[in-house]
Every structure is written in C-alpha cells, then in structure tokens.
Amino acid sequence: MLDEQDDCEPERQLLVAEREAYARSSIIALPDEQLRVIRLSFFDGLAHAEIANLLGIPLGTVKSRIRLALQRLRDRVGELK
C-alpha cells in the first residue's frame, strides 16, 4: 500500500528544484559589484579584509556591498512565501 508521503515526493522535489533555481537566479541578478563580494566571501571563503585588499577598495565598502546584496536576496526570497 502506498502512503500519502510517497505520492507527494515528486511534487516536493519539483518545489525544491524551483526554489534552488530561483535562489541561483537571484544571486546572478545582483549588481556586479555586489555579486563579486558575495562570491569572494561566501563561495571562496575570503574574509572581508582580504576582499578589500584584493579589490583595492575600503573595508567599509566591502561590508556595505555584502549588506546590500544580502538585503536584496532576503527581499527576493520573501517573494516565495
């Protein structure tokens, strides 16, 4: 006998895939300067000071760009609810 959870599994997988695609497209849609610091920080694991040195920009600018990018992403993710 199939239980109800088995019937919902493909639907759940589709929902997860759609949300992942939306998150990915949201990250890619960030302005270039924000996308760059997000990639360096979260994907490459660099500290904010390392990013500032690498890009030749003030540490405060790095922090501001990360903060603005995260706010944009939060706003977009909020659209999913």
C-alpha positions in Angstrom: 0.0 0.0 0.0 1.4 3.4 -1.0 1.3 6.0 1.7 0.4 9.7 1.0 4.0 10.8 1.5 5.2 8.7 -1.5 2.6 10.4 -3.7 4.0 13.9 -2.7 7.7 13.1 -3.2 7.9 14.2 -6.9 5.9 17.3 -6.1 8.3 18.1 -3.2 11.3 17.5 -5.4 10.0 19.9 -8.1 9.3 22.6 -5.5 12.9 22.3 -4.1 14.3 22.4 -7.6 12.3 25.5 -8.4 13.4 27.3 -5.2 17.0 26.4 -5.9 16.7 27.8 -9.4 15.1 31.0 -8.1 17.8 31.4 -5.5 20.5 30.9 -8.1 18.9 33.4 -10.5 18.5 35.9 -7.6 22.3 35.7 -6.8 23.2 36.1 -10.5 20.9 39.1 -10.8 22.8 41.1 -8.2 24.7 44.1 -9.4 28.2 43.2 -10.4 30.0 44.8 -7.5 27.7 43.1 -5.0 27.9 39.7 -6.8 31.7 39.9 -6.8 32.0 40.4 -3.0 29.3 37.8 -2.3 31.2 35.2 -4.4 34.5 36.1 -2.7 33.0 36.0 0.8 30.6 33.1 0.7 31.8 30.9 -2.1 35.6 31.5 -1.9 35.7 31.9 1.9 37.7 35.1 2.0 37.5 37.4 5.0 36.1 41.0 4.4 39.6 42.5 4.9 41.0 40.0 2.3 38.4 41.1 -0.2 39.1 44.7 0.4 42.8 44.2 -0.2 42.2 42.0 -3.3 39.8 44.5 -4.9 41.6 47.6 -3.7 38.5 49.1 -2.0 37.9 50.2 1.6 36.7 47.6 4.1 33.6 49.6 4.8 32.7 49.4 1.1 33.0 45.6 1.1 30.8 45.4 4.2 28.2 47.7 2.6 28.1 45.8 -0.6 27.6 42.5 1.2 24.9 44.0 3.4 23.1 45.4 0.4 23.3 42.2 -1.5 22.0 40.1 1.4 19.1 42.5 1.8 18.2 42.2 -1.9 18.4 38.4 -1.6 16.2 38.5 1.6 13.6 40.6 -0.3 13.5 38.2 -3.2 13.3 35.1 -1.0 10.4 36.8 0.8 8.5 36.8 -2.5 8.4 33.0 -2.3 6.3 33.0 0.8 
